[in-house]
Amino acid sequence: MLPIQTALTDIAFAQLLNQCSTAPPPNILDAIQFAAERHQFQRRAGADVPYVNHPITVALILQRVAGVTDQNILMAAVLHDVVEDTGTKITEIENRFGKEVAGYVAEVTDDKTFSKLEIKKAQIERVRAASLGARMIKVADKIHNCYSLLSAPKEWDRVRVQGYACWSLAVVNAAFSNMSMKETAQYSHLLEMFYMIGSLPYYDDYLKARILILPATDRERTEMLKMFYLSLEK
C-alpha cells in the first residue's frame, strides 16, 4: 500500500488517480487531496507544519463552528489559497470542482500585482461586496491566522502581530457589514470565536511580556492599524 503522504501529495499519483476514477462528482476529500498536492512544498509562516493544515482547518471552522454543510463552500475553503499561493489557475478549479467552487475561490484570492498595503486595503472592500459563502471563508481564514499568532516567530514585533489582528478585525467587520439579522445570528459564533482568540495573550519577545493579540480598546485598535499600514509601506 502507498503511504498516505504519497497518496495525498505525489502529483503523478494524483493524475493517475484522476484518470482511473469512476467516482461521483468531486467532494471535500477530493479538494483536500488537490490542496495537499498543490501546497506540498509549503510550510506555515513561522511554524514547521505543512501549509495544507491551514485550509483544512478553515473548512473545519466553517463546519463545526458555523454549521456550514454546503459542500461547495467547504471545498472552496480547502482550496482558498491554491490560486493565490501555488500558481494554480482558476480555470483548473472550475474544470475540476465546478463553477460555484471556482467563484468562491476567485472572490477570496488577492491580486498579487498590488503592493502589500493595497492588498490589505482592497481585501476589506472586496469582502464587503462578496457572496455570503466567500465572506464566511474569509472570516474563518482570519480566525485561524489570528490563532496562529500565539506562536508567532520571535522576530515579529507588536506592530506585526497586533497590527495583523486589527486588520483582520476590519476584514471580519466588513464581512458582517451587509448581513441580514438572520445571517448575523446564524454566523455569530464565528464572530464570538474571533474575539475569543483576540483576547488571548501571546509573548512579545521585544517587550518581554505577554500582551493580548487584539488590543482591548477601539482607540488602541485604530492606532495599531495605522501603524500596521505604515509598516507595509516600508
Secondary structure by P-SEA (a helix, b strand, c coil): ccccccccccaaaaaaaaaacccccccaaaaaaaaaaaaccccccccccccaaaaaaaaaaaacccccccaaaaaaaaaccccccccccaaaaaacccaaaaaaaaaacccccccaaaaaaaaaaaaaaccaaaaaaaaaaaaaaaaacccccccccaaaaaaaaaaaaaaaaaaaccccaaaaaaaaaaaaaaaaaaabbbbcccccbbbbcccccaaaaaaaaaaaaaaaac
